């Protein structure tokens, strides 16, 4: 399957499905907000605006990452069919700083 912005569209569909499932639960202890933003390749500009406006205690960002078991691909621990991956560190060229997961997330994901 090939389409323009397919990774972003699939990510939006996943978040919408998660919101549907959460809406059917009663007594959630936290308020859940979702933002569908643009310009993640150039410094996550849209997400920064949403985060500054909402000031969440915790955020989950849905995006794609390369798999390490594809022909001519780079070596990664992520494999096709291996489930979700949690990014621990990122440094986007041109972005305002990078990303470093909090210790609780890194302990949970390893």
N, CA and C atoms as an extended XYZ file, in Angstrom:
330
Properties=species:S:1:pos:R:3:atomname:S:1:resname:S:1:resid:I:1 pbc="F F F"
N         0.847       -1.165        0.000 N   UNK     1
C         0.000        0.000        0.000 CA  UNK     1
C         0.893        1.229        0.000 C   UNK     1
N         0.601        2.179       -0.855 N   UNK     2
C         1.362        3.413       -0.948 CA  UNK     2
C         0.382        4.571       -1.036 C   UNK     2
N         0.623        5.612       -0.244 N   UNK     3
C        -0.209        6.813       -0.296 CA  UNK     3
C         0.552        7.962        0.329 C   UNK     3
N         0.187        9.170       -0.058 N   UNK     4
C         0.795       10.360        0.528 CA  UNK     4
C         0.495       10.397        2.027 C   UNK     4
N         1.513       10.657        2.828 N   UNK     5
C         1.387       10.797        4.287 CA  UNK     5
C         0.727        9.575        4.933 C   UNK     5
N         0.997        8.395        4.394 N   UNK     6
C         0.369        7.175        4.911 CA  UNK     6
C         0.707        6.955        6.389 C   UNK     6
N         1.953        7.220        6.756 N   UNK     7
C         2.334        7.018        8.159 CA  UNK     7
C         1.502        7.899        9.087 C   UNK     7
N         1.296        9.149        8.703 N   UNK     8
C         0.504       10.064        9.529 CA  UNK     8
C        -0.972        9.662        9.564 C   UNK     8
N        -1.486        9.224        8.442 N   UNK     9
C        -2.896        8.814        8.390 CA  UNK     9
C        -3.160        7.578        9.240 C   UNK     9
N        -2.242        6.624        9.181 N   UNK    10
C        -2.389        5.420       10.000 CA  UNK    10
C        -2.276        5.789       11.475 C   UNK    10
N        -1.349        6.673       11.804 N   UNK    11
C        -1.215        7.131       13.184 CA  UNK    11
C        -2.494        7.789       13.697 C   UNK    11
N        -3.126        8.613       12.863 N   UNK    12
C        -4.399        9.248       13.243 CA  UNK    12
C        -5.474        8.190       13.479 C   UNK    12
N        -5.548        7.196       12.615 N   UNK    13
C        -6.548        6.139       12.774 CA  UNK    13
C        -6.325        5.377       14.082 C   UNK    13
N        -5.073        5.120       14.432 N   UNK    14
C        -4.770        4.420       15.684 CA  UNK    14
C        -5.209        5.250       16.884 C   UNK    14
N        -4.921        6.544       16.862 N   UNK    15
C        -5.310        7.412       17.976 CA  UNK    15
C        -6.830        7.495       18.082 C   UNK    15
N        -7.532        7.624       16.962 N   UNK    16
C        -9.000        7.671       16.989 CA  UNK    16
C        -9.558        6.389       17.597 C   UNK    16
N        -9.024        5.239       17.215 N   UNK    17
C        -9.493        3.965       17.780 CA  UNK    17
C        -9.216        3.899       19.279 C   UNK    17
N        -8.059        4.369       19.706 N   UNK    18
C        -7.762        4.408       21.145 CA  UNK    18
C        -8.756        5.296       21.882 C   UNK    18
N        -9.081        6.453       21.309 N   UNK    19
C       -10.051        7.356       21.936 CA  UNK    19
C       -11.433        6.709       22.016 C   UNK    19
N       -11.820        5.995       20.976 N   UNK    20
C       -13.116        5.284       21.004 CA  UNK    20
C       -13.161        4.274       22.144 C   UNK    20
N       -12.082        3.523       22.283 N   UNK    21
C       -12.039        2.512       23.341 CA  UNK    21
C       -12.019        3.150       24.725 C   UNK    21
N       -11.296        4.248       24.866 N   UNK    22
C       -11.264        4.938       26.157 CA  UNK    22
C       -12.622        5.553       26.498 C   UNK    22
N       -13.348        6.025       25.486 N   UNK    23
C       -14.663        6.646       25.714 CA  UNK    23
C       -15.661        5.651       26.279 C   UNK    23
N       -15.476        4.379       26.001 N   UNK    24
C       -16.412        3.369       26.489 CA  UNK    24
C       -16.109        2.950       27.926 C   UNK    24
N       -15.013        3.409       28.483 N   UNK    25
C       -14.657        3.074       29.868 CA  UNK    25
C       -15.242        4.107       30.818 C   UNK    25
N       -15.681        3.649       31.943 N   UNK    26
C       -16.225        4.555       32.953 CA  UNK    26
C       -15.198        4.798       34.039 C   UNK    26
N       -15.243        6.000       34.604 N   UNK    27
C       -14.411        6.302       35.754 CA  UNK    27
C       -12.931        6.472       35.469 C   UNK    27
N       -12.576        7.009       34.302 N   UNK    28
C       -11.159        7.257       34.036 CA  UNK    28
C       -10.625        8.278       35.033 C   UNK    28
N        -9.439        8.042       35.522 N   UNK    29
C        -8.865        8.916       36.546 CA  UNK    29
C        -8.236       10.179       35.961 C   UNK    29
N        -8.083       10.239       34.639 N   UNK    30
C        -7.388       11.368       34.027 CA  UNK    30
C        -8.176       11.900       32.838 C   UNK    30
N        -7.970       13.160       32.548 N   UNK    31
C        -8.542       13.758       31.342 CA  UNK    31
C        -7.645       13.378       30.164 C   UNK    31
N        -8.261       12.939       29.081 N   UNK    32
C        -7.526       12.533       27.884 CA  UNK    32
C        -7.783       13.563       26.783 C   UNK    32
N        -6.722       14.084       26.196 N   UNK    33
C        -6.815       15.033       25.080 CA  UNK    33
C        -6.007       14.468       23.920 C   UNK    33
N        -6.427       14.775       22.711 N   UNK    34
C        -5.682       14.340       21.533 CA  UNK    34
C        -5.501       15.514       20.592 C   UNK    34
N        -4.339       15.595       20.003 N   UNK    35
C        -4.048       16.638       19.022 CA  UNK    35
C        -3.518       15.971       17.761 C   UNK    35
N        -4.033       16.366       16.641 N   UNK    36
C        -3.559       15.883       15.354 CA  UNK    36
C        -2.847       17.071       14.716 C   UNK    36
N        -1.521       17.035       14.696 N   UNK    37
C        -0.747       18.213       14.325 CA  UNK    37
C         0.088       17.972       13.084 C   UNK    37
N         0.708       19.032       12.605 N   UNK    38
C         1.535       18.972       11.402 CA  UNK    38
C         2.952       19.433       11.723 C   UNK    38
N         3.805       19.292       10.750 N   UNK    39
C         5.186       19.771       10.773 CA  UNK    39
C         6.070       19.038       11.777 C   UNK    39
N         5.843       17.733       11.942 N   UNK    40
C         6.706       16.994       12.861 CA  UNK    40
C         8.122       16.857       12.313 C   UNK    40
N         8.266       16.904       11.004 N   UNK    41
C         9.601       16.754       10.418 CA  UNK    41
C        10.464       17.991       10.591 C   UNK    41
N         9.884       19.098       10.923 N   UNK    42
C        10.638       20.352       11.049 CA  UNK    42
C        10.531       20.911       12.467 C   UNK    42
N        10.744       20.062       13.442 N   UNK    43
C        10.780       20.539       14.813 CA  UNK    43
C         9.493       20.374       15.586 C   UNK    43
N         8.658       19.449       15.187 N   UNK    44
C         7.376       19.161       15.865 CA  UNK    44
C         6.626       20.439       16.256 C   UNK    44
N         6.547       21.367       15.329 N   UNK    45
C         5.968       22.679       15.616 CA  UNK    45
C         4.523       22.610       16.088 C   UNK    45
N         3.700       21.837       15.405 N   UNK    46
C         2.296       21.743       15.794 CA  UNK    46
C         2.116       21.128       17.172 C   UNK    46
N         2.888       20.103       17.470 N   UNK    47
C         2.803       19.452       18.775 CA  UNK    47
C         3.263       20.392       19.881 C   UNK    47
N         4.253       21.223       19.602 N   UNK    48
C         4.720       22.184       20.604 CA  UNK    48
C         3.604       23.166       20.967 C   UNK    48
N         2.874       23.634       19.975 N   UNK    49
C         1.766       24.562       20.236 CA  UNK    49
C         0.706       23.883       21.105 C   UNK    49
N         0.349       22.658       20.774 N   UNK    50
C        -0.647       21.922       21.566 CA  UNK    50
C        -0.154       21.715       22.994 C   UNK    50
N         1.094       21.319       23.147 N   UNK    51
C         1.643       21.064       24.480 CA  UNK    51
C         1.693       22.343       25.311 C   UNK    51
N         2.056       23.439       24.697 N   UNK    52
C         2.114       24.707       25.432 CA  UNK    52
C         0.718       25.165       25.855 C   UNK    52
N        -0.278       24.893       25.019 N   UNK    53
C        -1.648       25.282       25.355 CA  UNK    53
C        -2.266       24.410       26.435 C   UNK    53
N        -2.019       23.110       26.368 N   UNK    54
C        -2.638       22.173       27.320 CA  UNK    54
C        -1.774       21.918       28.541 C   UNK    54
N        -0.471       21.992       28.404 N   UNK    55
C         0.481       21.677       29.471 CA  UNK    55
C         0.164       20.321       30.121 C   UNK    55
N         0.229       19.251       29.341 N   UNK    56
C        -0.116       17.922       29.883 CA  UNK    56
C         0.927       17.409       30.873 C   UNK    56
N         0.492       16.529       31.735 N   UNK    57
C         1.426       15.859       32.647 CA  UNK    57
C         2.223       14.789       31.906 C   UNK    57
N         1.640       14.236       30.853 N   UNK    58
C         2.269       13.149       30.106 CA  UNK    58
C         1.751       13.201       28.678 C   UNK    58
N         2.586       12.883       27.731 N   UNK    59
C         2.169       12.870       26.326 CA  UNK    59
C         2.651       11.593       25.661 C   UNK    59
N         1.834       11.070       24.767 N   UNK    60
C         2.202        9.924       23.945 CA  UNK    60
C         2.132       10.396       22.500 C   UNK    60
N         3.217       10.234       21.786 N   UNK    61
C         3.280       10.660       20.395 CA  UNK    61
C         3.282        9.415       19.519 C   UNK    61
N         2.423        9.396       18.515 N   UNK    62
C         2.312        8.247       17.614 CA  UNK    62
C         2.960        8.614       16.282 C   UNK    62
N         3.933        7.834       15.879 N   UNK    63
C         4.601        8.040       14.596 CA  UNK    63
C         5.220        6.710       14.176 C   UNK    63
N         5.982        6.715       13.127 N   UNK    64
C         6.607        5.490       12.641 CA  UNK    64
C         8.105        5.534       12.889 C   UNK    64
N         8.728        4.376       12.822 N   UNK    65
C        10.180        4.265       12.906 CA  UNK    65
C        10.602        3.132       11.978 C   UNK    65
N        11.803        3.182       11.452 N   UNK    66
C        12.234        2.127       10.530 CA  UNK    66
C        12.325        0.764       11.224 C   UNK    66
N        12.116       -0.277       10.460 N   UNK    67
C        12.316       -1.641       10.960 CA  UNK    67
C        13.731       -2.072       10.596 C   UNK    67
N        14.328       -2.862       11.452 N   UNK    68
C        15.711       -3.275       11.237 CA  UNK    68
C        15.875       -4.564       10.465 C   UNK    68
N        14.773       -5.143       10.003 N   UNK    69
C        14.888       -6.416        9.288 CA  UNK    69
C        14.386       -6.317        7.846 C   UNK    69
N        14.612       -5.166        7.226 N   UNK    70
C        14.209       -4.984        5.834 CA  UNK    70
C        15.461       -4.949        4.953 C   UNK    70
N        15.322       -5.347        3.694 N   UNK    71
C        16.477       -5.317        2.792 CA  UNK    71
C        17.055       -3.907        2.678 C   UNK    71
N        18.348       -3.797        2.749 N   UNK    72
C        19.080       -2.535        2.607 CA  UNK    72
C        18.753       -1.529        3.707 C   UNK    72
N        18.116       -1.973        4.781 N   UNK    73
C        17.785       -1.076        5.879 CA  UNK    73
C        18.900       -0.994        6.894 C   UNK    73
N        18.787       -0.045        7.775 N   UNK    74
C        19.736        0.086        8.871 CA  UNK    74
C        19.427       -0.954        9.933 C   UNK    74
N        20.389       -1.232       10.788 N   UNK    75
C        20.169       -2.212       11.849 CA  UNK    75
C        19.474       -1.546       13.028 C   UNK    75
N        18.295       -2.027       13.361 N   UNK    76
C        17.510       -1.563       14.497 CA  UNK    76
C        16.992       -2.788       15.235 C   UNK    76
N        16.647       -2.612       16.484 N   UNK    77
C        16.037       -3.709       17.238 CA  UNK    77
C        14.569       -3.884       16.865 C   UNK    77
N        13.981       -2.903       16.207 N   UNK    78
C        12.585       -2.965       15.796 CA  UNK    78
C        12.471       -3.889       14.589 C   UNK    78
N        11.474       -4.797       14.623 N   UNK    79
C        11.276       -5.723       13.506 CA  UNK    79
C         9.846       -5.643       12.999 C   UNK    79
N         9.671       -5.954       11.725 N   UNK    80
C         8.325       -6.004       11.158 CA  UNK    80
C         7.513       -7.060       11.888 C   UNK    80
N         6.325       -6.724       12.327 N   UNK    81
C         5.476       -7.663       13.045 CA  UNK    81
C         5.842       -7.824       14.504 C   UNK    81
N         6.822       -7.075       14.974 N   UNK    82
C         7.295       -7.207       16.344 CA  UNK    82
C         6.554       -6.357       17.361 C   UNK    82
N         5.522       -5.655       16.929 N   UNK    83
C         4.750       -4.829       17.863 CA  UNK    83
C         5.245       -3.398       17.914 C   UNK    83
N         4.673       -2.650       18.829 N   UNK    84
C         4.985       -1.228       18.966 CA  UNK    84
C         6.409       -1.029       19.484 C   UNK    84
N         6.974        0.109       19.150 N   UNK    85
C         8.304        0.487       19.627 CA  UNK    85
C         8.179        1.769       20.439 C   UNK    85
N         9.004        1.885       21.451 N   UNK    86
C         9.049        3.108       22.255 CA  UNK    86
C        10.389        3.770       21.992 C   UNK    86
N        10.334        4.986       21.469 N   UNK    87
C        11.569        5.711       21.177 CA  UNK    87
C        12.140        6.250       22.477 C   UNK    87
N        13.422        6.016       22.687 N   UNK    88
C        14.063        6.437       23.917 CA  UNK    88
C        14.805        7.762       23.765 C   UNK    88
N        15.270        8.055       22.542 N   UNK    89
C        16.031        9.270       22.316 CA  UNK    89
C        15.894        9.672       20.860 C   UNK    89
N        15.889       10.967       20.594 N   UNK    90
C        15.776       11.467       19.230 CA  UNK    90
C        16.473       12.812       19.165 C   UNK    90
N        17.088       13.097       18.057 N   UNK    91
C        17.682       14.407       17.826 CA  UNK    91
C        17.361       14.788       16.391 C   UNK    91
N        16.321       15.582       16.218 N   UNK    92
C        15.865       15.969       14.889 CA  UNK    92
C        16.678       17.172       14.425 C   UNK    92
N        17.404       17.065       13.302 N   UNK    93
C        18.156       18.215       12.797 CA  UNK    93
C        17.227       19.399       12.549 C   UNK    93
N        17.607       20.561       13.024 N   UNK    94
C        16.806       21.767       12.829 CA  UNK    94
C        15.731       21.958       13.880 C   UNK    94
N        15.507       20.964       14.723 N   UNK    95
C        14.492       21.083       15.765 CA  UNK    95
C        15.066       21.839       16.952 C   UNK    95
N        14.179       22.353       17.764 N   UNK    96
C        14.596       23.035       18.984 CA  UNK    96
C        14.866       21.988       20.047 C   UNK    96
N        16.088       21.506       20.117 N   UNK    97
C        16.426       20.456       21.074 CA  UNK    97
C        16.022       19.098       20.545 C   UNK    97
N        16.180       18.107       21.364 N   UNK    98
C        15.826       16.750       20.986 CA  UNK    98
C        14.863       16.170       21.992 C   UNK    98
N        14.797       14.869       22.012 N   UNK    99
C        13.897       14.159       22.905 CA  UNK    99
C        14.694       13.127       23.675 C   UNK    99
N        14.481       13.067       24.959 N   UNK   100
C        15.076       12.050       25.803 CA  UNK   100
C        13.980       11.563       26.731 C   UNK   100
N        13.623       10.287       26.609 N   UNK   101
C        12.526        9.733       27.399 CA  UNK   101
C        12.856        9.786       28.886 C   UNK   101
N        11.861       10.063       29.725 N   UNK   102
C        12.081       10.046       31.170 CA  UNK   102
C        12.492        8.646       31.636 C   UNK   102
N        13.242        8.554       32.730 N   UNK   103
C        13.718        7.253       33.216 CA  UNK   103
C        12.602        6.220       33.421 C   UNK   103
N        11.429        6.645       33.865 N   UNK   104
C        10.334        5.702       34.063 CA  UNK   104
C         9.890        5.056       32.768 C   UNK   104
N         9.925        5.804       31.685 N   UNK   105
C         9.545        5.258       30.379 CA  UNK   105
C        10.629        4.315       29.877 C   UNK   105
N        11.879        4.681       30.054 N   UNK   106
C        12.948        3.804       29.566 CA  UNK   106
C        12.989        2.501       30.344 C   UNK   106
N        12.737        2.537       31.651 N   UNK   107
C        12.699        1.291       32.430 CA  UNK   107
C        11.522        0.435       31.996 C   UNK   107
N        10.377        1.057       31.696 N   UNK   108
C         9.183        0.334       31.295 CA  UNK   108
C         9.343       -0.307       29.926 C   UNK   108
N        10.089        0.339       29.027 N   UNK   109
C        10.136       -0.122       27.646 CA  UNK   109
C        11.228       -1.148       27.378 C   UNK   109
N        12.165       -1.318       28.252 N   UNK   110
C        13.276       -2.235       27.970 CA  UNK   110
C        12.937       -3.638       28.466 C   UNK   110
